[in-house]
Amino acid sequence: MERPTGSNHLAFTMAAITAAGGVQGWRASGSRPSLVAGLGNAALFGLGGAQISSGRPDIGHPLSLVASLALVGAMAPRFAKTKKLWPAGVMSVTGALSAACQGVETRELLSIQKRQPVG
């Protein structure tokens, strides 16, 4: 499979954002769940970006899509409840944008794989 150019940047950026959000949540309120969730999600994004960088976008994009959906699933209900822009609003929106981009990439990869002959 061809090595993608630049499509790993979104995954690495999301890794940094979610790690920073988790650390900020922990520092602001002592929330260990925020720290664990932020760093865990950052690890998923980082692994996805590393897979994309190493020429395995067929693994990296779906992994980053899962991390994006997990982020939206966790933060959108918080934003709906609290109406606080940071962190819930920002994380919900960035997660949704990332999910849209990673979803398009994943769908494209799946359609390419369907067209290729087996063997």
The first five atom37 places (N, CA, C, CB, O) and aatype in JSON, in Angstrom:
{
  "aatype": [12, 6, 1, 14, 16, 7, 15, 2, 8, 10, 0, 13, 16, 12, 0, 0, 9, 16, 0, 0, 7, 7, 19, 5, 7, 17, 1, 0, 15, 7, 15, 1, 14, 15, 10, 19, 0, 7, 10, 7, 2, 0, 0, 10, 13, 7, 10, 7, 7, 0, 5, 9, 15, 15, 7, 1, 14, 3, 9, 7, 8, 14, 10, 15, 10, 19, 0, 15, 10, 0, 10, 19, 7, 0, 12, 0, 14, 1, 13, 0, 11, 16, 11, 11, 10, 17, 14, 0, 7, 19, 12, 15, 19, 16, 7, 0, 10, 15, 0, 0, 4, 5, 7, 19, 6, 16, 1, 6, 10, 10, 15, 9, 5, 11, 1, 5, 14, 19, 7],
  "atom_mask": [
    [1, 1, 1, 1, 1],
    [1, 1, 1, 1, 1],
    [1, 1, 1, 1, 1],
    [1, 1, 1, 1, 1],
    [1, 1, 1, 1, 1],
    [1, 1, 1, 0, 1],
    [1, 1, 1, 1, 1],
    [1, 1, 1, 1, 1],
    [1, 1, 1, 1, 1],
    [1, 1, 1, 1, 1],
    [1, 1, 1, 1, 1],
    [1, 1, 1, 1, 1],
    [1, 1, 1, 1, 1],
    [1, 1, 1, 1, 1],
    [1, 1, 1, 1, 1],
    [1, 1, 1, 1, 1],
    [1, 1, 1, 1, 1],
    [1, 1, 1, 1, 1],
    [1, 1, 1, 1, 1],
    [1, 1, 1, 1, 1],
    [1, 1, 1, 0, 1],
    [1, 1, 1, 0, 1],
    [1, 1, 1, 1, 1],
    [1, 1, 1, 1, 1],
    [1, 1, 1, 0, 1],
    [1, 1, 1, 1, 1],
    [1, 1, 1, 1, 1],
    [1, 1, 1, 1, 1],
    [1, 1, 1, 1, 1],
    [1, 1, 1, 0, 1],
    [1, 1, 1, 1, 1],
    [1, 1, 1, 1, 1],
    [1, 1, 1, 1, 1],
    [1, 1, 1, 1, 1],
    [1, 1, 1, 1, 1],
    [1, 1, 1, 1, 1],
    [1, 1, 1, 1, 1],
    [1, 1, 1, 0, 1],
    [1, 1, 1, 1, 1],
    [1, 1, 1, 0, 1],
    [1, 1, 1, 1, 1],
    [1, 1, 1, 1, 1],
    [1, 1, 1, 1, 1],
    [1, 1, 1, 1, 1],
    [1, 1, 1, 1, 1],
    [1, 1, 1, 0, 1],
    [1, 1, 1, 1, 1],
    [1, 1, 1, 0, 1],
    [1, 1, 1, 0, 1],
    [1, 1, 1, 1, 1],
    [1, 1, 1, 1, 1],
    [1, 1, 1, 1, 1],
    [1, 1, 1, 1, 1],
    [1, 1, 1, 1, 1],
    [1, 1, 1, 0, 1],
    [1, 1, 1, 1, 1],
    [1, 1, 1, 1, 1],
    [1, 1, 1, 1, 1],
    [1, 1, 1, 1, 1],
    [1, 1, 1, 0, 1],
    [1, 1, 1, 1, 1],
    [1, 1, 1, 1, 1],
    [1, 1, 1, 1, 1],
    [1, 1, 1, 1, 1],
    [1, 1, 1, 1, 1],
    [1, 1, 1, 1, 1],
    [1, 1, 1, 1, 1],
    [1, 1, 1, 1, 1],
    [1, 1, 1, 1, 1],
    [1, 1, 1, 1, 1],
    [1, 1, 1, 1, 1],
    [1, 1, 1, 1, 1],
    [1, 1, 1, 0, 1],
    [1, 1, 1, 1, 1],
    [1, 1, 1, 1, 1],
    [1, 1, 1, 1, 1],
    [1, 1, 1, 1, 1],
    [1, 1, 1, 1, 1],
    [1, 1, 1, 1, 1],
    [1, 1, 1, 1, 1],
    [1, 1, 1, 1, 1],
    [1, 1, 1, 1, 1],
    [1, 1, 1, 1, 1],
    [1, 1, 1, 1, 1],
    [1, 1, 1, 1, 1],
    [1, 1, 1, 1, 1],
    [1, 1, 1, 1, 1],
    [1, 1, 1, 1, 1],
    [1, 1, 1, 0, 1],
    [1, 1, 1, 1, 1],
    [1, 1, 1, 1, 1],
    [1, 1, 1, 1, 1],
    [1, 1, 1, 1, 1],
    [1, 1, 1, 1, 1],
    [1, 1, 1, 0, 1],
    [1, 1, 1, 1, 1],
    [1, 1, 1, 1, 1],
    [1, 1, 1, 1, 1],
    [1, 1, 1, 1, 1],
    [1, 1, 1, 1, 1],
    [1, 1, 1, 1, 1],
    [1, 1, 1, 1, 1],
    [1, 1, 1, 0, 1],
    [1, 1, 1, 1, 1],
    [1, 1, 1, 1, 1],
    [1, 1, 1, 1, 1],
    [1, 1, 1, 1, 1],
    [1, 1, 1, 1, 1],
    [1, 1, 1, 1, 1],
    [1, 1, 1, 1, 1],
    [1, 1, 1, 1, 1],
    [1, 1, 1, 1, 1],
    [1, 1, 1, 1, 1],
    [1, 1, 1, 1, 1],
    [1, 1, 1, 1, 1],
    [1, 1, 1, 1, 1],
    [1, 1, 1, 1, 1],
    [1, 1, 1, 1, 1],
    [1, 1, 1, 0, 1]
  ],
  "atom_positions": [
    [[0.84, -1.17, 0.0], [0.0, 0.0, 0.0], [0.89, 1.24, 0.0], [-0.96, -0.01, 1.22], [1.95, 1.26, 0.64]],
    [[0.47, 2.28, -0.72], [1.24, 3.52, -0.77], [1.32, 4.18, 0.59], [0.64, 4.47, -1.79], [0.39, 4.13, 1.39]],
    [[2.45, 4.81, 0.82], [2.62, 5.56, 2.06], [1.92, 6.91, 1.93], [4.14, 5.73, 2.4], [2.24, 7.67, 1.01]],
    [[0.99, 7.23, 2.82], [0.26, 8.49, 2.71], [1.14, 9.69, 3.04], [-0.95, 8.48, 3.62], [2.08, 9.59, 3.83]],
    [[0.82, 10.79, 2.44], [1.57, 12.01, 2.72], [0.71, 12.97, 3.5], [2.06, 12.66, 1.42], [-0.24, 13.54, 2.96]],
    [[1.02, 13.16, 4.76], [0.36, 14.17, 5.56], [-0.92, 13.75, 6.25], [0.0, 0.0, 0.0], [-1.42, 14.51, 7.08]],
    [[-1.46, 12.59, 5.95], [-2.73, 12.23, 6.57], [-2.57, 11.79, 8.03], [-3.4, 11.14, 5.78], [-3.56, 11.57, 8.72]],
    [[-1.34, 11.66, 8.47], [-1.1, 11.31, 9.88], [-1.16, 12.53, 10.8], [0.25, 10.63, 10.04], [-1.28, 12.38, 12.01]],
    [[-1.08, 13.72, 10.24], [-1.04, 14.94, 11.06], [-2.29, 15.11, 11.92], [-0.86, 16.15, 10.17], [-2.19, 15.54, 13.07]],
    [[-3.44, 14.79, 11.38], [-4.68, 14.93, 12.15], [-4.66, 14.02, 13.36], [-5.9, 14.62, 11.27], [-5.03, 14.44, 14.46]],
    [[-4.24, 12.79, 13.18], [-4.2, 11.85, 14.31], [-3.23, 12.33, 15.39], [-3.8, 10.45, 13.82], [-3.55, 12.28, 16.58]],
    [[-2.06, 12.79, 14.99], [-1.09, 13.28, 15.98], [-1.56, 14.57, 16.66], [0.27, 13.52, 15.3], [-1.31, 14.76, 17.85]],
    [[-2.23, 15.43, 15.92], [-2.78, 16.65, 16.51], [-3.85, 16.31, 17.53], [-3.35, 17.57, 15.43], [-3.89, 16.89, 18.62]],
    [[-4.72, 15.37, 17.19], [-5.75, 14.95, 18.12], [-5.14, 14.27, 19.35], [-6.74, 14.0, 17.43], [-5.67, 14.41, 20.46]],
    [[-4.05, 13.55, 19.17], [-3.37, 12.95, 20.32], [-2.9, 14.03, 21.28], [-2.16, 12.09, 19.85], [-3.07, 13.91, 22.49]],
    [[-2.33, 15.09, 20.73], [-1.85, 16.19, 21.58], [-3.01, 16.9, 22.28], [-1.04, 17.19, 20.74], [-2.92, 17.23, 23.46]],
    [[-4.09, 17.14, 21.55], [-5.23, 17.85, 22.12], [-5.87, 17.03, 23.24], [-6.27, 18.16, 21.03], [-6.19, 17.57, 24.3]],
    [[-6.07, 15.74, 23.0], [-6.73, 14.93, 24.03], [-5.83, 14.71, 25.24], [-7.15, 13.58, 23.44], [-6.32, 14.65, 26.37]],
    [[-4.53, 14.59, 25.02], [-3.62, 14.46, 26.16], [-3.63, 15.75, 26.98], [-2.17, 14.15, 25.68], [-3.69, 15.71, 28.21]],
    [[-3.58, 16.88, 26.31], [-3.61, 18.17, 27.01], [-4.94, 18.34, 27.76], [-3.41, 19.34, 26.02], [-4.94, 18.84, 28.89]],
    [[-6.03, 17.95, 27.16], [-7.33, 18.04, 27.82], [-7.41, 17.17, 29.06], [0.0, 0.0, 0.0], [-7.95, 17.59, 30.08]],
    [[-6.88, 15.96, 28.98], [-6.87, 15.07, 30.13], [-6.02, 15.6, 31.27], [0.0, 0.0, 0.0], [-6.42, 15.54, 32.43]],
    [[-4.85, 16.1, 30.93], [-3.95, 16.67, 31.95], [-4.58, 17.92, 32.55], [-2.56, 17.01, 31.34], [-4.5, 18.13, 33.76]],
    [[-5.19, 18.76, 31.72], [-5.82, 19.98, 32.23], [-6.97, 19.63, 33.16], [-6.31, 20.85, 31.07], [-7.15, 20.28, 34.19]],
    [[-7.77, 18.61, 32.81], [-8.86, 18.19, 33.68], [-8.37, 17.69, 35.02], [0.0, 0.0, 0.0], [-8.98, 17.94, 36.06]],
    [[-7.28, 16.98, 34.99], [-6.68, 16.47, 36.22], [-6.12, 17.6, 37.08], [-5.57, 15.46, 35.9], [-6.3, 17.62, 38.3]],
    [[-5.42, 18.55, 36.43], [-4.83, 19.66, 37.18], [-5.9, 20.59, 37.75], [-3.89, 20.45, 36.29], [-5.74, 21.12, 38.85]],
    [[-6.98, 20.8, 37.0], [-8.0, 21.74, 37.43], [-8.87, 21.18, 38.56], [-8.88, 22.12, 36.26], [-9.23, 21.9, 39.49]],
    [[-9.19, 19.9, 38.48], [-10.12, 19.36, 39.46], [-9.66, 18.09, 40.15], [-11.42, 19.11, 38.81], [-10.39, 17.5, 40.95]],
    [[-8.45, 17.65, 39.83], [-7.95, 16.42, 40.43], [-8.65, 15.18, 39.91], [0.0, 0.0, 0.0], [-8.65, 14.14, 40.57]],
    [[-9.24, 15.28, 38.73], [-10.02, 14.18, 38.16], [-9.11, 13.14, 37.51], [-11.03, 14.72, 37.13], [-8.59, 13.35, 36.41]],
    [[-8.93, 12.02, 38.2], [-8.16, 10.93, 37.61], [-8.84, 10.35, 36.38], [-7.94, 9.84, 38.64], [-8.14, 10.02, 35.41]],
    [[-10.18, 10.21, 36.37], [-10.82, 9.71, 35.15], [-10.53, 10.58, 33.92], [-12.32, 9.61, 35.36], [-10.36, 10.07, 32.82]],
    [[-10.48, 11.9, 34.11], [-10.14, 12.78, 32.99], [-8.72, 12.5, 32.5], [-10.27, 14.27, 33.4], [-8.47, 12.45, 31.29]],
    [[-7.81, 12.32, 33.42], [-6.42, 12.05, 33.06], [-6.31, 10.72, 32.31], [-5.53, 12.03, 34.3], [-5.69, 10.65, 31.26]],
    [[-6.92, 9.68, 32.86], [-6.84, 8.36, 32.24], [-7.52, 8.36, 30.86], [-7.48, 7.29, 33.15], [-6.97, 7.83, 29.9]],
    [[-8.7, 8.95, 30.78], [-9.42, 8.99, 29.51], [-8.66, 9.81, 28.47], [-10.83, 9.56, 29.7], [-8.54, 9.41, 27.32]],
    [[-8.15, 10.97, 28.89], [-7.41, 11.82, 27.95], [-6.15, 11.16, 27.43], [0.0, 0.0, 0.0], [-5.88, 11.2, 26.24]],
    [[-5.39, 10.57, 28.34], [-4.14, 9.92, 27.92], [-4.41, 8.63, 27.15], [-3.26, 9.63, 29.14], [-3.68, 8.29, 26.22]],
    [[-5.46, 7.91, 27.54], [-5.81, 6.69, 26.81], [-6.26, 6.99, 25.39], [0.0, 0.0, 0.0], [-5.86, 6.32, 24.45]],
    [[-7.08, 8.0, 25.26], [-7.54, 8.39, 23.92], [-6.38, 8.95, 23.1], [-8.67, 9.42, 24.02], [-6.29, 8.71, 21.9]],
    [[-5.5, 9.69, 23.76], [-4.31, 10.2, 23.07], [-3.44, 9.05, 22.56], [-3.48, 11.11, 24.01], [-2.88, 9.13, 21.47]],
    [[-3.34, 8.0, 23.36], [-2.56, 6.84, 22.93], [-3.17, 6.18, 21.69], [-2.46, 5.81, 24.07], [-2.45, 5.76, 20.79]],
    [[-4.51, 6.1, 21.65], [-5.17, 5.54, 20.46], [-4.9, 6.4, 19.22], [-6.68, 5.42, 20.7], [-4.58, 5.89, 18.15]],
    [[-5.04, 7.71, 19.39], [-4.74, 8.61, 18.26], [-3.27, 8.5, 17.85], [-5.08, 10.08, 18.62], [-2.96, 8.45, 16.67]],
    [[-2.38, 8.45, 18.83], [-0.95, 8.34, 18.52], [-0.62, 7.05, 17.79], [0.0, 0.0, 0.0], [0.16, 7.04, 16.84]],
    [[-1.23, 5.96, 18.24], [-1.02, 4.67, 17.57], [-1.58, 4.72, 16.16], [-1.69, 3.53, 18.36], [-0.96, 4.21, 15.22]],
    [[-2.74, 5.34, 16.0], [-3.31, 5.49, 14.66], [-2.39, 6.3, 13.75], [0.0, 0.0, 0.0], [-2.16, 5.92, 12.6]],
    [[-1.87, 7.42, 14.26], [-0.95, 8.23, 13.47], [0.32, 7.48, 13.13], [0.0, 0.0, 0.0], [0.85, 7.62, 12.02]],
    [[0.83, 6.69, 14.07], [2.05, 5.92, 13.81], [1.8, 4.86, 12.73], [2.55, 5.24, 15.1], [2.66, 4.61, 11.89]],
    [[0.62, 4.24, 12.76], [0.28, 3.25, 11.74], [0.18, 3.91, 10.36], [-1.04, 2.54, 12.09], [0.64, 3.36, 9.36]],
    [[-0.43, 5.09, 10.32], [-0.53, 5.8, 9.05], [0.86, 6.16, 8.55], [-1.4, 7.08, 9.2], [1.15, 6.01, 7.36]],
    [[1.72, 6.64, 9.44], [3.09, 7.03, 9.07], [3.9, 5.86, 8.56], [3.79, 7.65, 10.26], [4.75, 6.02, 7.68]],
    [[3.64, 4.68, 9.11], [4.43, 3.51, 8.72], [3.86, 2.8, 7.49], [4.51, 2.53, 9.87], [4.28, 1.7, 7.15]],
    [[2.9, 3.44, 6.83], [2.37, 2.87, 5.6], [1.2, 1.92, 5.81], [0.0, 0.0, 0.0], [0.88, 1.14, 4.92]],
    [[0.56, 1.98, 6.98], [-0.6, 1.13, 7.26], [-1.84, 1.97, 7.55], [-0.3, 0.2, 8.45], [-2.42, 1.87, 8.63]],
    [[-2.25, 2.8, 6.58], [-3.44, 3.62, 6.8], [-4.7, 2.77, 6.98], [-3.63, 4.58, 5.65], [-5.68, 3.23, 7.56]],
    [[-4.67, 1.53, 6.48], [-5.82, 0.64, 6.64], [-6.04, 0.27, 8.11], [-5.62, -0.62, 5.81], [-7.14, -0.15, 8.47]],
    [[-5.04, 0.42, 8.94], [-5.17, 0.22, 10.39], [-5.29, 1.57, 11.1], [-3.95, -0.57, 10.94], [-6.12, 1.72, 11.99]],
    [[-4.48, 2.53, 10.7], [-4.41, 3.82, 11.38], [-5.67, 4.66, 11.31], [0.0, 0.0, 0.0], [-6.09, 5.23, 12.31]],
    [[-6.28, 4.75, 10.14], [-7.49, 5.57, 10.01], [-8.67, 4.98, 10.78], [-7.86, 5.72, 8.54], [-9.35, 5.72, 11.49]],
    [[-8.94, 3.68, 10.68], [-10.04, 3.15, 11.5], [-9.77, 3.29, 13.0], [-10.27, 1.68, 11.16], [-10.7, 3.55, 13.77]],
    [[-8.53, 3.11, 13.43], [-8.21, 3.27, 14.84], [-8.44, 4.71, 15.29], [-6.75, 2.86, 15.1], [-8.98, 4.95, 16.37]],
    [[-8.03, 5.66, 14.47], [-8.27, 7.07, 14.78], [-9.75, 7.41, 14.72], [-7.5, 7.96, 13.81], [-10.22, 8.27, 15.47]],
    [[-10.5, 6.75, 13.85], [-11.95, 6.94, 13.8], [-12.6, 6.46, 15.1], [-12.55, 6.19, 12.59], [-13.48, 7.14, 15.64]],
    [[-12.17, 5.32, 15.6], [-12.71, 4.81, 16.87], [-12.39, 5.78, 18.0], [-12.13, 3.41, 17.18], [-13.25, 6.07, 18.84]],
    [[-11.16, 6.29, 18.04], [-10.78, 7.25, 19.08], [-11.63, 8.52, 18.97], [-9.28, 7.6, 18.98], [-12.03, 9.09, 19.99]],
    [[-11.89, 8.98, 17.75], [-12.7, 10.18, 17.54], [-14.13, 9.96, 18.03], [-12.71, 10.57, 16.07], [-14.7, 10.82, 18.7]],
    [[-14.69, 8.83, 17.69], [-16.06, 8.54, 18.11], [-16.16, 8.38, 19.62], [-16.57, 7.26, 17.42], [-17.15, 8.79, 20.23]],
    [[-15.14, 7.8, 20.23], [-15.12, 7.69, 21.7], [-15.07, 9.07, 22.34], [-13.9, 6.84, 22.16], [-15.75, 9.32, 23.34]],
    [[-14.29, 9.96, 21.76], [-14.18, 11.32, 22.27], [-15.53, 12.04, 22.17], [-13.11, 12.11, 21.5], [-15.97, 12.67, 23.13]],
    [[-16.17, 11.94, 21.03], [-17.49, 12.57, 20.87], [-18.5, 11.95, 21.82], [-17.98, 12.44, 19.4], [-19.3, 12.65, 22.44]],
    [[-18.47, 10.64, 21.93], [-19.4, 9.94, 22.8], [-19.26, 10.33, 24.26], [0.0, 0.0, 0.0], [-20.24, 10.34, 25.01]],
    [[-18.05, 10.65, 24.67], [-17.81, 11.05, 26.06], [-18.09, 12.54, 26.29], [-16.39, 10.72, 26.46], [-18.62, 12.91, 27.34]],
    [[-17.74, 13.38, 25.34], [-17.79, 14.82, 25.57], [-19.09, 15.49, 25.14], [-16.66, 15.46, 24.88], [-19.49, 16.48, 25.75]],
    [[-19.75, 14.99, 24.11], [-20.99, 15.63, 23.66], [-22.08, 15.63, 24.74], [-21.51, 14.92, 22.41], [-22.73, 16.66, 24.92]],
    [[-22.3, 14.53, 25.46], [-23.28, 14.59, 26.54], [-22.9, 15.58, 27.65], [-23.47, 13.22, 27.14], [-23.76, 16.23, 28.24]],
    [[-21.6, 15.69, 27.93], [-21.16, 16.67, 28.93], [-21.43, 18.09, 28.47], [-19.67, 16.49, 29.23], [-21.85, 18.94, 29.25]],
    [[-21.17, 18.33, 27.18], [-21.42, 19.66, 26.65], [-22.91, 19.98, 26.68], [-20.87, 19.78, 25.22], [-23.3, 21.1, 27.02]],
    [[-23.73, 19.0, 26.32], [-25.18, 19.22, 26.34], [-25.68, 19.53, 27.75], [-25.91, 17.98, 25.79], [-26.6, 20.31, 27.94]],
    [[-25.05, 18.91, 28.73], [-25.47, 19.1, 30.12], [-24.94, 20.41, 30.71], [-24.99, 17.93, 30.96], [-25.69, 21.14, 31.36]],
    [[-23.65, 20.71, 30.49], [-23.02, 21.86, 31.15], [-23.02, 23.13, 30.31], [-21.61, 21.51, 31.52], [-22.97, 24.23, 30.86]],
    [[-23.06, 22.99, 29.0], [-22.96, 24.12, 28.06], [-21.62, 24.86, 28.19], [-24.11, 25.1, 28.3], [-21.5, 26.0, 27.76]],
    [[-20.63, 24.19, 28.78], [-19.3, 24.8, 28.92], [-18.51, 24.59, 27.63], [-18.54, 24.2, 30.14], [-18.39, 23.47, 27.13]],
    [[-17.98, 25.7, 27.11], [-17.21, 25.62, 25.88], [-15.93, 24.8, 26.06], [-16.86, 27.02, 25.39], [-15.59, 24.0, 25.2]],
    [[-15.24, 25.01, 27.18], [-14.03, 24.24, 27.46], [-14.23, 23.42, 28.71], [-12.79, 25.15, 27.59], [-14.68, 23.96, 29.72]],
    [[-13.91, 22.2, 28.69], [-13.36, 21.4, 27.59], [-14.42, 20.71, 26.73], [-12.44, 20.37, 28.14], [-14.13, 20.32, 25.59]],
    [[-15.63, 20.56, 27.26], [-16.61, 19.69, 26.6], [-16.97, 20.15, 25.19], [-17.86, 19.62, 27.43], [-17.02, 19.33, 24.27]],
    [[-17.21, 21.44, 24.99], [-17.6, 21.93, 23.68], [-16.5, 21.78, 22.65], [0.0, 0.0, 0.0], [-16.72, 21.28, 21.54]],
    [[-15.32, 22.23, 23.02], [-14.18, 22.16, 22.1], [-13.84, 20.71, 21.76], [-12.94, 22.87, 22.7], [-13.59, 20.38, 20.6]],
    [[-13.83, 19.86, 22.76], [-13.48, 18.47, 22.52], [-14.55, 17.76, 21.7], [-13.27, 17.73, 23.86], [-14.23, 16.9, 20.88]],
    [[-15.81, 18.11, 21.9], [-16.89, 17.53, 21.1], [-16.75, 17.91, 19.63], [-18.25, 17.98, 21.63], [-16.87, 17.06, 18.74]],
    [[-16.5, 19.18, 19.38], [-16.39, 19.66, 18.0], [-15.15, 19.1, 17.32], [-16.36, 21.19, 17.97], [-15.23, 18.64, 16.19]],
    [[-14.0, 19.14, 18.0], [-12.78, 18.6, 17.37], [-12.91, 17.1, 17.15], [-11.54, 18.91, 18.24], [-12.44, 16.58, 16.14]],
    [[-13.54, 16.4, 18.09], [-13.76, 14.96, 17.91], [-14.67, 14.68, 16.72], [0.0, 0.0, 0.0], [-14.42, 13.75, 15.96]],
    [[-15.72, 15.48, 16.57], [-16.64, 15.29, 15.44], [-15.95, 15.58, 14.11], [-17.88, 16.2, 15.6], [-16.14, 14.85, 13.13]],
    [[-15.16, 16.64, 14.06], [-14.43, 16.95, 12.83], [-13.43, 15.85, 12.49], [-13.7, 18.3, 12.97], [-13.3, 15.45, 11.33]],
    [[-12.74, 15.38, 13.51], [-11.8, 14.28, 13.3], [-12.52, 13.02, 12.84], [-11.02, 14.0, 14.59], [-12.05, 12.34, 11.93]],
    [[-13.67, 12.72, 13.46], [-14.44, 11.54, 13.05], [-14.87, 11.65, 11.59], [-15.67, 11.36, 13.95], [-14.85, 10.67, 10.85]],
    [[-15.27, 12.85, 11.17], [-15.67, 13.04, 9.77], [-14.5, 12.78, 8.83], [-16.23, 14.47, 9.56], [-14.64, 12.07, 7.84]],
    [[-13.35, 13.36, 9.15], [-12.17, 13.17, 8.29], [-11.7, 11.72, 8.28], [-11.03, 14.08, 8.75], [-11.42, 11.16, 7.22]],
    [[-11.62, 11.12, 9.47], [-11.15, 9.74, 9.55], [-12.17, 8.79, 8.92], [-10.89, 9.34, 11.02], [-11.8, 7.77, 8.34]],
    [[-13.45, 9.13, 9.03], [-14.48, 8.31, 8.39], [-14.37, 8.32, 6.88], [0.0, 0.0, 0.0], [-14.53, 7.28, 6.24]],
    [[-14.1, 9.49, 6.31], [-13.92, 9.59, 4.86], [-12.71, 8.77, 4.43], [-13.76, 11.07, 4.42], [-12.77, 8.04, 3.44]],
    [[-11.62, 8.9, 5.16], [-10.4, 8.15, 4.82], [-10.64, 6.64, 4.94], [-9.24, 8.56, 5.74], [-10.21, 5.88, 4.07]],
    [[-11.32, 6.23, 5.99], [-11.6, 4.81, 6.19], [-12.5, 4.27, 5.08], [-12.24, 4.57, 7.56], [-12.25, 3.2, 4.54]],
    [[-13.55, 5.01, 4.76], [-14.46, 4.59, 3.69], [-13.71, 4.48, 2.36], [-15.64, 5.58, 3.55], [-13.93, 3.53, 1.6]],
    [[-12.84, 5.43, 2.08], [-12.06, 5.4, 0.84], [-11.16, 4.17, 0.8], [-11.23, 6.69, 0.7], [-11.06, 3.5, -0.23]],
    [[-10.5, 3.89, 1.92], [-9.62, 2.71, 1.97], [-10.41, 1.42, 1.78], [-8.87, 2.67, 3.3], [-9.96, 0.51, 1.1]],
    [[-11.58, 1.35, 2.38], [-12.41, 0.15, 2.24], [-12.88, -0.03, 0.8], [-13.61, 0.22, 3.17], [-12.95, -1.16, 0.31]],
    [[-13.21, 1.07, 0.12], [-13.66, 0.94, -1.26], [-12.51, 0.55, -2.18], [-14.3, 2.25, -1.75], [-12.73, -0.17, -3.16]],
    [[-11.3, 0.99, -1.87], [-10.13, 0.59, -2.66], [-9.86, -0.89, -2.46], [-8.88, 1.43, -2.27], [-9.56, -1.6, -3.42]],
    [[-9.96, -1.37, -1.22], [-9.71, -2.78, -0.94], [-10.73, -3.67, -1.62], [-9.71, -3.02, 0.56], [-10.39, -4.77, -2.05]],
    [[-11.97, -3.23, -1.74], [-13.0, -4.02, -2.41], [-12.72, -4.17, -3.89], [-14.38, -3.39, -2.2], [-13.05, -5.19, -4.49]],
    [[-12.1, -3.15, -4.48], [-11.82, -3.16, -5.92], [-10.59, -3.98, -6.29], [-11.64, -1.76, -6.42], [-10.46, -4.41, -7.43]],
    [[-9.69, -4.21, -5.32], [-8.46, -4.93, -5.61], [-8.72, -6.44, -5.64], [-7.39, -4.58, -4.56], [-9.44, -6.97, -4.79]],
    [[-8.14, -7.13, -6.62], [-8.3, -8.59, -6.67], [-7.56, -9.24, -5.51], [-7.79, -9.15, -8.03], [-6.51, -8.76, -5.08]],
    [[-8.12, -10.32, -5.01], [-7.51, -11.06, -3.91], [-6.37, -11.9, -4.45], [-8.56, -11.96, -3.18], [-6.48, -12.51, -5.51]],
    [[-5.25, -11.92, -3.7], [-4.14, -12.78, -4.08], [-3.02, -12.08, -4.62], [0.0, 0.0, 0.0], [-2.02, -12.7, -4.98]]
  ]
}
